[in-house]
Amino acid sequence: MSDNNLIDFTSERSKRIHDLNEKRLNEMRQAFEQALPLTKTKKKGKSKPKKR
């Protein structure tokens, strides 16, 4: 039997689990972005000092 056809099940399982976790993370990220949209902060320009 040739060793070329052997599959390393532990590495394949870790890849699959990683893909599932990545998918779940992306779904959570999208849900948070919909619930709490991040607005771009506007940079304040230089303003004149207030007169007293």
N, C-alpha and C positions, 0 to 999 in steps of 0.2 A: 504494500500500500504506500502511496506516495505522500510525503508530508506537505505538498503544495495544496492539497485539497482540504487540509484541516482548518477548522475555524476556531479562533480564540473567542469562546463564548463570553468570557469576563470582559474583554475589551468591547465586544459588540454590545453587551448589556449596558456598559457604562456610557457608550455613545448614545444609545437609545434613551437612557434615563436623562442624560444631559439635554438631549433634544426636547424631551417632554418638559423638563424644568424650564428650558429656555422659552418654550411655547407658553407655559403658564405665566412666566415672568412678563412676557410681552403683552399677554391679555390683561394682567394686573396693571401694567404701565398705561395701557390704553384706557382702562376704566378710570384710573386716577386722573388722566389728562382730560377726560370728559367731565368728571365730577369737579375737579379743581384746575381749570385751565390756567396755564402759566402765561401771564401777560408779559410782553417785552417791557422792560423798565425804560422809561424815557430819561435820557440824560438831561439834567438841568443845565441850562446855559448860564453863563456868568450874568448875574443880575446886579443892578445898581444897589448899593447899600441904602437901607431905609433912612430917611431923614427924620430926626427927632424934633 
